[in-house]
Amino acid sequence: MWLAATLDARAGGGPENVLLVVNSNSDSSKAIANHYIEWRKIPAQNVVYLNWRGGLRATKGETFRSRILMPAITELEGRKLNAQIDYLIYSSDFPWRIDLQNLFTAEKLPGGLDTTGSLTGTTYLAPYVVSRNPAIVMTNVNWYVPGPADANLIACQQLANVPSRGFRSVYLWDDKGSRTVDTKTGQRYLLSTMLGVTYGRGNTVEEILSYLKRAVAADGKRPRGSIYFMANNNIRSKTRDACFGGVASEINKLGVRAVVERGTIPRGKPDVMGLMAGTRSFDWAKSGSTILPGAICEHLTSFGGDLEPTAFQTPLSEFLRGGAAGSSGTVKEPGAVQAKFPLPSIQLHYVRGSSLAEAFYQSVAGPYQLLIVGDPLCQPWARIPKVTVEGIKANQELKGSVSLTPAGAGTGRLRFIDLYVDGKLTARLPPGKKIDLDTTKLADGYHEIRLVSVDSGPLETQGRIIVPVTVNNRNTKLELTIVPPVNVALSAAIRASVRQPGATAISVRQNSREVARVKGEAGEVDIPAATLGRGPTTLQAFSEGEPRAASPPVRIQVK
């Protein structure tokens, strides 16, 4: 299974490495996912729909394990995506607070440690949930944080120029914060964020779509904004402000402005590209400051991740409403323990080119209570390599064996180029080496070829090219006609007509899930637009029997 896999390392950091979990029982979850899939080009098979009908604020640990986490991991394994998935992220409308107590009722926890975790923190520590291991609550459980971290578990005492490393779910990390190949002593993780929270003090769907769209557009832009470290006499600041100066100095050496200022939040600043604050409450709209696209902003406080309508202290959603790409907060009183919050090095990792999720999890030693919300793939400072390919062109018809020659240019020498067919990792090869693609193993019809270049640097930054093609080895054509094809009202129905001579059945799918089925070689079905959710999405037909075929996807906009 996924937890025990010992596979060759596969590069992560892009849409091919994301498993997106959507609540099919939520209009908001589907709407947010539809837009994110479109903007980030998430492959269809990387989308998992769960019919979650439980609460949107909290659930028990066993319920989370059996009805959310394990079904997602089972889908990951069943689709044979083990080698490529590094991120398990959630759209909206899943419980953001997890009561872990009934996972290990026989165990007595160390004093001061609570069994309340966050959705994202417990997903990152998935092996502990699956094995019902109470060590999930320990403050030094995340070995992806570069060591030594012991001096900073309670409060940040010293923080040198720590290294930044790319994350892969197949990588093992030892208790010194270094990569290892020893499966007995190394630990694996799974990057996780929520795209948004609509419950209680969360954000509206429109606000979530706004900050996600800004985050996507920020990739590789290398913005000229400033990163602010705010110091004051509050315990929320003192927990980590001793490390502000050293980290700010390292960031400035990279050509990005970082400043340490006195106060709670920046006032009248038009260029906030990052913020570490320590305050229980603030009003961003009244600050007169502007958050730039792609920024990570957070404030170390007890209830920043508590989104209950009756909760106090300013929640993380205030930063997201202001336009941040990501923010975080604990879902239960954590105590003034640095290990449960990001170290100041989060901003250094980010400026070096780490993704938002990588930056967060390289800086939180005990993340089980920390809720992280935002776009995990956002990487404003990444130097994105380019990739080209000879041998195929967009919308080309392919037959038999096709020779592809990919090439790329990165910040240094490229490590390799990965070939994905219909979103699934198929081959790995050095740049410039030819590969023969046997199209006779594919069904006739539409397919998507992705070539992903992976830089040789420590972050393994990716670039990609996506080439749609049509395979025609058997002269088999599957037709899918949608009426109306665009701008469908959420309350309306979509009529799908399908036809392929010789088919025994035809499945109509939105991403990975079947939304309609026709027996035989032709027929019509009505699909409620509400089933698909608001926003841009596609339908595609797949035939069964022999020969098999795949129709071109039909794009739909549900209003």
C-alpha positions in Angstrom: 0.0 0.0 0.0 1.0 3.7 -0.2 2.5 3.7 3.3 4.8 0.8 2.6 5.8 1.7 -1.0 9.5 1.7 -1.8 9.5 3.3 -5.2 12.1 5.3 -7.1 11.8 8.9 -6.3 9.4 10.8 -8.6 9.6 14.5 -9.0 6.7 16.5 -7.4 5.6 20.1 -7.3 3.1 20.3 -10.1 -0.5 19.4 -11.0 0.5 15.8 -11.9 1.6 15.3 -8.3 -1.7 16.5 -6.7 -4.6 14.3 -5.5 -7.5 16.8 -5.2 -10.3 15.6 -2.9 -13.8 17.1 -3.6 -17.0 16.8 -1.6 -19.5 15.7 -4.2 -22.3 16.6 -1.7 -21.2 20.3 -1.6 -21.9 23.0 -4.2 -19.1 25.1 -2.8 -16.6 22.3 -2.8 -17.4 21.4 -6.5 -17.3 25.1 -7.6 -13.9 25.7 -6.0 -12.5 22.5 -7.4 -13.8 23.2 -10.9 -12.0 26.5 -11.0 -8.8 25.2 -9.5 -8.7 22.2 -11.9 -9.0 24.6 -14.8 -6.4 27.0 -13.5 -3.8 24.5 -12.4 -4.5 21.9 -15.2 -5.0 19.1 -12.7 -5.3 15.8 -14.6 -8.7 14.2 -14.6 -7.6 11.0 -12.9 -6.0 13.1 -10.0 -9.5 14.2 -8.8 -11.3 12.1 -6.2 -14.9 12.8 -5.3 -16.1 11.7 -1.8 -19.8 12.0 -0.8 -19.1 13.5 2.6 -22.4 14.2 4.5 -20.9 14.7 7.9 -20.2 18.0 9.7 -18.2 20.8 8.1 -16.5 21.8 11.3 -15.4 18.7 13.2 -15.4 14.9 13.1 -13.9 12.0 15.1 -10.6 10.5 14.3 -12.0 7.1 13.3 -14.5 8.7 11.0 -11.8 10.8 9.4 -9.7 7.7 8.9 -12.4 5.4 7.5 -14.4 7.9 5.5 -12.0 10.5 4.2 -8.3 9.6 4.5 -8.4 5.9 3.6 -10.9 6.3 0.7 -8.5 8.9 -0.8 -5.5 6.7 -0.3 -7.4 3.7 -1.7 -8.2 5.7 -4.8 -4.5 6.8 -5.1 -3.4 3.2 -5.0 -6.2 1.8 -7.3 -5.3 4.3 -10.0 -1.6 3.4 -9.6 -0.6 6.9 -8.8 1.7 6.0 -5.9 4.8 7.0 -7.7 3.7 10.5 -8.5 1.4 11.9 -5.8 3.1 14.2 -3.3 0.1 16.5 -2.3 -3.3 15.4 -0.9 -5.3 18.5 -0.9 -8.9 19.2 -0.1 -11.3 21.6 -1.8 -13.8 23.0 0.8 -16.5 21.6 3.0 -14.7 18.9 4.8 -14.3 19.0 8.6 -11.2 21.1 9.5 -11.0 19.9 13.1 -10.3 16.2 13.9 -10.8 14.7 17.4 -8.2 12.0 17.4 -9.0 10.5 20.8 -10.9 7.4 19.6 -8.0 6.4 17.4 -5.9 5.5 20.4 -8.3 5.3 23.4 -6.0 2.9 25.3 -3.0 5.3 25.2 -2.3 8.0 27.7 -0.9 11.1 26.2 2.0 13.0 27.7 0.9 16.0 29.8 -0.2 19.1 28.0 -0.8 17.4 24.6 -4.3 17.5 23.2 -5.9 15.0 20.8 -7.5 17.7 18.6 -5.8 17.9 15.2 -6.5 19.7 12.0 -7.5 18.2 8.7 -4.3 19.2 6.9 -1.9 18.3 9.8 -3.3 14.9 10.3 -3.3 14.2 6.5 0.4 15.3 6.3 1.0 12.7 9.1 -1.1 10.1 7.5 1.0 7.1 8.5 0.3 7.9 12.1 -3.5 8.0 11.5 -3.5 4.8 9.5 -1.5 3.0 12.2 -3.4 4.7 15.0 -0.1 5.9 16.5 -0.5 8.5 19.3 3.0 9.9 18.6 1.2 12.1 16.0 0.9 14.7 18.8 4.6 15.0 19.5 6.3 18.3 18.8 9.2 16.8 16.9 7.3 14.4 14.6 8.0 16.2 11.3 11.5 15.3 10.2 11.2 17.1 6.9 12.1 20.2 8.9 15.9 20.7 8.4 17.7 20.0 11.6 18.8 20.6 14.2 15.3 21.7 15.4 15.5 20.8 19.1 16.5 24.3 20.2 13.4 25.7 18.6 10.6 23.4 19.7 9.3 25.6 22.5 10.5 29.0 21.2 12.8 29.9 18.3 16.2 30.4 19.9 18.6 30.0 17.0 18.0 29.6 13.3 21.0 29.3 11.0 21.0 29.4 7.2 19.0 26.1 6.9 18.9 24.2 3.7 15.7 24.0 1.5 14.8 20.7 -0.1 12.2 19.5 -2.5 9.5 17.3 -1.2 8.5 13.9 -2.6 6.1 11.5 -0.8 8.5 8.6 -1.5 11.4 10.4 0.2 12.3 9.2 3.7 13.5 11.6 6.4 15.5 10.7 9.5 15.3 12.3 13.0 18.2 14.6 12.1 16.2 16.2 9.3 18.2 14.5 6.5 17.1 12.2 3.7 17.7 8.5 4.2 17.0 5.2 2.4 16.5 3.3 5.6 12.8 2.3 5.7 13.2 1.2 9.4 14.3 4.6 10.6 13.0 7.0 8.0 9.5 8.6 7.9 7.3 9.6 4.9 4.7 12.4 4.7 2.0 13.7 2.3 1.8 17.5 1.8 -1.7 18.8 2.5 -3.7 22.0 2.5 -7.3 23.0 2.2 -8.1 25.3 -0.8 -10.7 27.1 1.3 -13.0 26.9 4.3 -16.6 28.3 3.8 -17.9 27.4 7.3 -18.3 29.9 10.0 -15.6 32.5 10.0 -14.1 31.2 6.8 -14.3 32.8 3.4 -17.0 33.0 0.8 -16.6 31.0 -2.4 -15.9 34.2 -4.3 -13.1 35.2 -1.9 -11.6 31.8 -2.2 -11.6 31.9 -6.0 -10.1 35.3 -5.9 -7.1 34.4 -3.8 -6.5 31.1 -5.6 -6.6 32.9 -9.0 -4.1 35.4 -7.7 -1.8 32.6 -6.4 -1.8 30.8 -9.7 -0.9 33.9 -11.6 2.0 34.6 -9.2 4.1 31.5 -10.2 7.6 32.4 -11.3 7.0 36.1 -11.3 9.8 36.8 -8.7 7.9 39.7 -7.2 9.5 42.9 -5.9 7.5 43.2 -2.7 8.7 43.1 0.9 8.5 40.5 3.7 7.6 41.8 7.1 8.6 40.3 10.4 6.6 42.1 13.1 8.0 42.1 16.7 6.3 43.2 19.9 6.1 42.4 23.6 3.3 39.9 23.1 4.1 36.2 23.9 2.9 35.5 20.4 5.8 37.5 19.0 8.4 36.5 21.6 7.9 32.8 20.8 9.8 33.3 17.6 11.0 36.9 17.1 14.6 36.1 18.3 15.0 34.4 14.9 13.6 37.2 12.8 16.8 39.1 12.2 18.9 36.1 11.0 16.2 34.9 8.6 15.6 38.4 7.3 19.3 38.8 6.6 19.4 35.6 4.6 16.4 36.7 2.5 18.0 40.1 1.8 21.2 38.3 0.5 18.9 36.7 -2.1 17.9 40.1 -3.4 14.4 40.2 -1.8 13.6 42.9 0.8 12.9 41.6 4.3 12.5 43.9 7.3 12.0 43.5 11.0 9.6 46.1 12.4 8.0 46.8 15.8 4.2 46.5 15.9 1.5 44.0 15.2 0.9 44.3 11.5 2.4 46.5 8.7 0.7 49.9 8.5 0.3 51.7 5.2 2.6 49.3 3.3 1.7 48.8 -0.4 4.1 45.8 -1.0 3.4 43.0 1.5 4.8 39.9 -0.1 5.0 38.0 3.2 4.2 38.5 6.8 5.0 36.9 10.2 3.0 38.5 13.0 2.4 37.7 16.6 -1.0 39.1 17.7 -4.4 37.8 18.8 -6.4 40.3 16.7 -6.1 42.7 13.9 -8.2 44.4 11.1 -6.4 44.1 7.8 -8.8 46.3 6.0 -8.0 49.2 8.3 -4.2 48.6 8.2 -3.8 50.6 4.9 -1.5 47.8 3.6 -1.8 45.7 0.5 -1.0 42.0 0.2 0.6 41.1 -3.1 -0.3 38.0 -5.1 1.5 34.9 -3.8 2.2 36.1 -0.3 2.3 33.8 2.8 0.9 35.7 5.8 0.2 34.3 9.2 0.0 35.3 12.9 0.9 33.0 15.7 -2.1 32.9 17.9 -4.1 30.3 19.7 -7.3 30.3 17.7 -6.2 31.5 14.2 -7.5 28.2 12.8 -10.6 28.0 14.8 -13.3 29.0 12.4 -16.3 28.6 14.7 -18.8 31.5 14.4 -18.5 32.1 18.1 -14.7 31.9 18.4 -12.6 34.9 19.3 -9.2 36.1 18.0 -8.8 37.0 14.3 -8.9 33.9 12.1 -6.5 33.0 9.2 -9.3 33.8 6.7 -8.7 37.5 7.3 -5.3 37.3 5.5 -6.9 35.2 2.7 -9.7 37.8 2.3 -6.9 40.4 1.9 -5.4 38.4 -1.0 -2.8 36.1 0.5 -2.0 32.8 -1.3 -1.9 30.9 2.0 -2.2 31.3 5.7 -2.4 29.0 8.8 -3.6 28.7 12.4 -4.1 26.2 15.1 -7.6 24.6 15.5 -7.3 24.2 19.3 -5.4 26.0 22.1 -1.8 24.9 21.3 0.1 26.8 24.1 2.9 29.1 23.1 4.9 26.3 21.6 6.9 27.3 18.5 6.9 23.7 17.1 3.2 24.0 16.4 3.6 27.1 14.2 5.9 28.0 11.3 9.4 29.0 12.0 10.6 32.3 10.4 12.5 30.1 7.9 9.1 29.5 6.1 9.7 32.8 4.2 13.3 31.9 3.4 12.3 28.5 1.9 9.6 30.3 -0.1 12.0 33.0 -1.5 14.4 30.2 -2.5 11.6 28.8 -4.7 9.8 26.2 -2.6 6.1 25.7 -3.2 3.8 27.1 -0.6 3.2 23.7 0.9 6.9 22.8 0.9 7.7 26.1 2.7 5.1 25.5 5.4 6.0 21.9 6.1 9.8 22.6 6.2 9.2 24.9 9.0 6.6 23.2 11.4 8.1 20.5 13.5 4.8 19.4 15.1 2.1 20.2 12.6 -0.9 18.0 13.8 -2.9 21.0 15.0 -2.0 23.5 12.3 -4.7 24.1 9.6 -3.0 25.4 6.4 -5.4 27.0 3.8 -4.4 28.2 0.4 -2.8 27.1 -2.9 -0.2 24.5 -2.1 1.5 24.8 -5.5 2.1 28.6 -5.5 5.8 29.3 -6.0 6.4 33.0 -6.8 10.2 32.8 -6.6 10.7 29.6 -8.5 12.9 29.6 -11.6 10.7 27.5 -13.8 12.5 25.4 -16.4 11.2 25.2 -20.0 10.4 22.1 -22.0 9.9 21.5 -25.7 9.2 18.4 -27.7 9.9 17.3 -31.3 7.8 14.5 -32.9 4.3 15.6 -31.9 2.2 18.8 -32.3 -1.0 19.9 -30.6 -4.1 18.2 -32.0 -2.0 15.8 -34.2 -3.4 12.4 -35.2 -1.1 9.6 -34.2 -0.8 6.0 -35.3 1.5 3.2 -34.4 4.8 4.0 -32.8 5.7 7.7 -32.4 9.2 9.0 -31.6 9.3 11.9 -29.2 12.4 14.0 -28.4 11.9 16.3 -25.4 14.4 19.0 -24.6 14.5 21.6 -21.8 16.4 24.5 -20.2 16.4 25.2 -16.5 18.3 27.2 -13.9 21.1 24.6 -14.3 21.3 21.2 -15.8 18.0 19.4 -16.0 17.8 16.2 -14.0 15.4 14.4 -16.2 12.1 14.8 -18.2 9.0 12.8 -17.2 6.4 11.6 -19.7 2.8 11.5 -18.6 0.1 10.0 -20.7 -3.4 11.0 -19.6 -2.0 12.3 -16.4 -0.2 9.0 -15.5 3.6 8.8 -15.2 4.8 6.6 -18.0 8.5 7.1 -18.5 11.5 9.1 -17.4 14.4 10.0 -19.6 17.4 12.4 -19.9 16.8 15.7 -21.9 17.4 15.2 -25.6 16.9 11.4 -25.5 14.3 10.0 -27.8 11.5 7.8 -26.6 9.1 5.7 -28.7 5.4 6.0 -27.7 3.4 2.9 -28.7 0.0 4.3 -29.4 -1.5 0.9 -30.2 -1.7 0.4 -26.5 -4.0 3.3 -26.2 -7.7 3.5 -27.0 -8.6 5.4 -30.2 -9.6 9.0 -29.6 -8.4 11.9 -27.4 -5.3 11.7 -25.2 -3.1 14.2 -23.4 0.7 14.0 -23.5 2.5 15.9 -20.8 6.3 16.4 -20.7 7.6 17.7 -17.3 11.2 18.9 -17.0 12.7 18.6 -13.6 15.6 20.9 -12.6 18.7 19.4 -11.0 18.7 21.8 -8.1 17.7 20.8 -4.5 14.1 22.0 -5.0 13.7 19.9 -8.3 11.6 22.7 -9.8 9.3 21.7 -12.6 8.2 23.1 -16.0 5.8 21.4 -18.4 4.2 21.3 -21.8 0.8 19.8 -22.4 0.0 18.4 -25.9 -3.5 17.2 -26.8 -3.5 14.5 -29.5 -5.9 12.1 -31.2 -5.0 8.4 -31.6 -6.4 6.6 -34.6 -5.2 3.0 -35.0 -8.5 1.2 -35.5 -10.7 3.9 -37.2 -12.9 4.0 -34.1 -14.7 7.2 -33.2 -16.6 7.9 -30.1 -19.0 10.8 -30.5 -20.1 13.0 -27.5 -22.6 15.8 -28.1 -23.7 18.1 -25.3 -26.7 20.4 -25.4 -26.4 23.1 -24.4 -22.6 23.1 -24.7 -21.8 26.2 -22.7 -23.2 28.6 -20.1 -25.6 26.2 -18.4 -27.7 27.4 -15.5 -27.0 25.5 -12.3 -30.7 24.6 -12.1 -30.8 23.2 -15.6 -30.0 19.8 -17.1 -27.4 18.9 -19.7 -28.4 16.4 -22.4 -25.5 14.2 -23.5 -25.7 12.1 -26.7 -23.1 9.4 -27.3 -22.5 7.0 -30.1 -19.9 4.4 -31.1 -20.7 1.4 -33.2 -19.9 -1.8 -31.5 -19.7 -0.4 -27.9 -21.2 -2.5 -25.2 -21.6 0.6 -22.9 -20.5 4.2 -22.8 -19.5 6.1 -19.7 -19.7 9.9 -19.4 -17.3 11.3 -16.9 -16.5 14.5 -15.2 -12.8 14.2 -14.4 -12.5 10.7 -12.8 -16.2 10.1 -11.8 -19.0 8.7 -13.9 -21.9 11.0 -14.1 -24.0 9.1 -16.7 -24.0 5.7 -18.4 -25.5 4.4 -21.6 -25.9 0.7 -22.3 -25.1 -0.3 -25.9 -23.6 1.7 -28.7 -25.7 4.9 -28.6 -28.1 6.8 -26.4 -29.0 10.1 -24.6 -28.9 11.0 -20.9 -29.7 14.1 -18.9 -27.2 15.3 -16.4 -28.2 17.9 -13.8 -25.8 20.8 -14.0 -25.8 20.9 -10.2 -24.1 17.5 -10.2 -21.1 19.0 -11.9 -21.0 22.2 -9.8 -20.6 25.8 -10.7 -17.7 27.0 -12.9 -15.7 25.6 -15.9 -15.6 21.8 -16.3 -15.4 19.2 -18.9 -17.3 16.0 -19.8 -15.7 13.1 -21.7 -17.1 9.8 -22.9 -15.3 6.4 -22.7 -16.6 3.3 -24.4 -16.5 -0.3 -23.2 -16.1 -3.5 -25.2 -13.7 -3.7 -28.2 -12.5 -1.6 -29.7 -12.4 1.0 -26.9 -12.4 4.7 -27.6 -12.3 8.1 -25.8 -14.2 11.1 -27.1 -12.7 14.6 -27.1 -13.6 16.5 -23.9 -16.4 19.0 -24.1 -16.0 22.1 -22.1 -19.0 23.4 -20.1 -19.5 26.6 -18.0 -22.1 26.1 -15.3 -23.4 29.4 -14.0 
